[in-house]
Amino acid sequence: MSRPKAVALVTGAARGIGLAVSQAFAREGLRVAALDRDEAALAQSVAALRSEGHDVAGFPIDLSDSKAVEQTVIAVESTLGPIAKLASVAGILRVGPVCDFSDRDWNDTFASNVSAAFYVCRSVAQRMLPRKAGSIVAVGSNAAAVARSNMAAYAASKAALRSFMQCLGLELSEFGIRCNVVSPGSTDTDMQRAYWSDSQGAPEIIAGNARSHRVGIPLQRMASADDVADAVSFLSSERARHITLHDLRVDGGATLGA
C-alpha cells in the first residue's frame, strides 16, 4: 500500500512567490492547499497546476480574519490530510514617507504581513504539536535588516515577522518542529513591478541609488520567484532537518551580509 501524500499549505498562492512555492511543493509530490484572498486569480493558478497533473486544492480566504483562518485549516486537514509543511508567503507592500503615511496603510500592512502570519502559524502549529513533526517557513524581506526610505511600514512589519518566527521556532523546537524565514530582496513579481515608473525599474534597482541610501545588487540580477521558492523548498525539506530559527537572505548580496 502506498503512503499518502504529505500536505503543504501555502498562503499568497495565487501569484508571485506564493505561486512559485506552490509549484515547487507540487513538483515534489506534495498535496498542496493553496490559499489566497483573490478568488479569481487563485482559481486560475490552481487550474493551471492541476492541468499539469498536480494535486492542488484552492481555498479563498481573507487571512486577516482569525476565525476564517481557523476554519480553513480545519477544512484543509479534514479534506487533504495533516499539514506537514506551512509556507506563509502572503503579504503586501505600501510605500511612502512616514510623515505622509496613512493610518489605513499602516494598519493594512501589519494586518497582512504580521497578523495574518500569526493566525495561520498558530492554527497550524497547534495541530503539528501533538504530531511532533512539521516545518514552518515564512517569507520575510531583507528590508527587515536594513533601513529603507519610504518603506517604514513594510520594513517594520517584516522585522516583526522575523522576530515572531524566531520566537515560535524556539517554542516549537522541543517538539521537533522547525521554523525559519526566507528574506528576499528585490524580486521580479507583479508586486515589485507595480512600483516601477518605466522599463528602467529593474536596472535602477540593480544599480542602487546613493541619494536614497540604497545599495545595489552585487550579483547584478534581480531574484526570480523561483529563486525564493527554491530556498523555501530547501528549508522545508529533510535536507534542512537541523536548521531552525534561521533567516536565509535571497537578495544577491544587497544587504552586504548585514
Beta strands, then each sheet from edge to edge (+ up, - down):
strand 1: 7-11
strand 2: 31-36
strand 3: 56-60
strand 4: 83-88
strand 5: 134-139
strand 6: 177-184
strand 7: 247-250
sheet 1: 3+ 2+ 1+ 4+ 5+ 6+ 7+
end
